Amino acid sequence: MTAPQPPTTAEELRGAGLRVTAARVALLETVREGDHLDADTIASGVRERVGHISLQAVYEALHALTGAGLVRRIEPPGSPARFEGRVGDNHHHLVCRTCGAVFDVDCAVGHAPCLTPSDDRGFALDEAEVIYWGLCPDCSSARTA
């Protein structure tokens, strides 16, 4: 007996109710192969795979993929929106104040929401977004050198 194969990118798009296009397949694969990419970097990756695509088309596809839960958008203040393929778990981010590097960090609690506000004002909370700010090892070393 063979193990079931993971769904193809096209099957994932169909399963999310999205139309399958070469650009969307290329975009989703570019995001998943990258690391917290901005829209310009994603557009370059898609162009390498399928040729011309407008930045507007990239933004529209990112919006659709984010809405379908296939891509996650993060927006560290002072930085352009970044996109990642790690979805469906409760992880957070480390952001370097100097170079802007972004890294995933697993939640210490594990379940969402991992924080409880002092007053939830009656909200049914299901998520807390955490960004840890500091200096990455390279920037920290450069500062002390």
C-alpha positions in Angstrom: 0.0 0.0 0.0 1.4 3.4 -1.0 1.0 6.5 1.2 -1.4 9.1 -0.2 0.2 11.8 -2.2 -0.1 15.4 -0.9 -2.4 17.5 -3.0 -0.9 19.4 -5.9 -0.9 23.2 -5.8 -3.7 23.2 -8.4 -5.7 20.8 -6.2 -5.2 23.1 -3.2 -6.4 26.1 -5.2 -9.5 24.2 -6.4 -10.1 22.9 -2.8 -10.1 26.5 -1.6 -12.7 27.4 -4.2 -10.2 29.4 -6.3 -9.7 29.3 -10.1 -6.5 27.6 -11.1 -4.2 29.8 -13.2 -0.5 29.4 -14.0 0.1 32.7 -12.2 -1.7 31.6 -9.0 0.2 28.3 -9.0 3.5 30.1 -9.5 2.6 32.7 -6.9 1.7 30.1 -4.2 4.8 28.1 -4.9 7.0 31.2 -4.8 5.6 32.2 -1.4 6.0 28.7 0.0 9.6 28.4 -1.3 10.5 31.9 0.1 10.7 33.4 3.5 8.4 36.2 4.5 8.5 37.8 1.0 7.2 41.2 0.0 5.0 41.6 -3.1 7.8 42.9 -5.3 9.9 39.8 -4.5 7.0 37.6 -5.1 6.3 39.3 -8.5 9.9 38.7 -9.5 9.6 35.0 -8.6 6.4 34.6 -10.5 7.8 36.3 -13.6 10.8 33.9 -13.5 8.3 31.0 -13.6 5.6 32.2 -16.0 6.7 35.4 -17.7 5.0 38.8 -17.4 2.6 39.5 -14.5 1.6 43.0 -13.3 2.2 44.0 -9.7 -1.6 44.6 -9.5 -2.3 41.0 -10.5 0.1 39.8 -7.8 -1.7 41.9 -5.2 -5.1 40.6 -6.3 -3.9 37.0 -6.2 -2.3 37.5 -2.8 -5.5 38.9 -1.5 -7.4 35.9 -2.8 -4.9 33.4 -1.4 -4.8 35.1 1.9 -8.6 35.1 2.1 -8.7 31.4 1.3 -6.2 30.7 4.1 -3.4 29.4 1.8 -1.1 32.3 2.5 -0.6 34.4 5.6 0.0 38.2 5.5 2.1 39.8 8.2 2.7 43.6 8.5 5.4 44.6 11.0 5.0 48.3 11.5 7.4 50.3 9.3 7.8 47.4 6.9 6.0 46.4 3.7 3.5 43.6 4.0 5.2 40.2 4.0 3.7 36.9 2.9 4.4 33.4 4.0 3.1 29.9 3.3 3.2 28.7 6.9 -0.5 28.8 7.8 -2.8 26.9 10.1 -0.7 27.0 13.2 -0.2 29.4 16.0 3.2 30.8 15.4 4.6 34.3 15.9 7.5 36.4 14.4 10.9 37.8 15.4 11.7 41.1 13.6 15.1 42.8 13.6 14.8 46.5 14.2 17.9 47.2 12.1 17.8 45.0 9.0 14.1 44.0 9.0 14.8 40.3 8.9 11.7 38.2 9.9 11.8 34.8 11.5 9.1 32.4 12.6 9.0 31.4 16.2 6.6 28.8 17.6 4.1 29.9 20.3 5.2 29.1 23.8 1.6 28.2 24.8 0.8 26.4 21.6 -2.9 27.1 21.3 -4.7 30.2 20.1 -5.1 32.8 21.4 -1.9 32.6 23.4 -2.6 35.9 25.2 -5.5 37.0 27.2 -6.3 40.7 27.4 -7.1 42.3 30.8 -10.5 43.1 29.4 -11.9 41.3 26.3 -15.0 43.5 26.2 -17.1 40.5 25.3 -15.1 39.4 22.3 -14.9 35.7 21.5 -11.2 35.7 20.9 -9.6 33.3 18.5 -6.2 34.8 17.7 -3.5 37.0 19.1 -0.8 38.4 16.9 2.6 38.6 18.5 5.7 40.3 17.1 8.9 40.2 19.1 11.2 43.1 18.2 15.0 43.2 18.7 18.3 42.8 16.9 19.2 39.7 15.0 22.5 38.1 15.8 24.3 39.8 12.8 23.0 43.3 13.7 23.7 42.8 17.3 27.3 41.7 16.6 27.8 44.6 14.3 26.6 47.0 16.9 29.1 45.7 19.5 32.0 45.6 17.1 
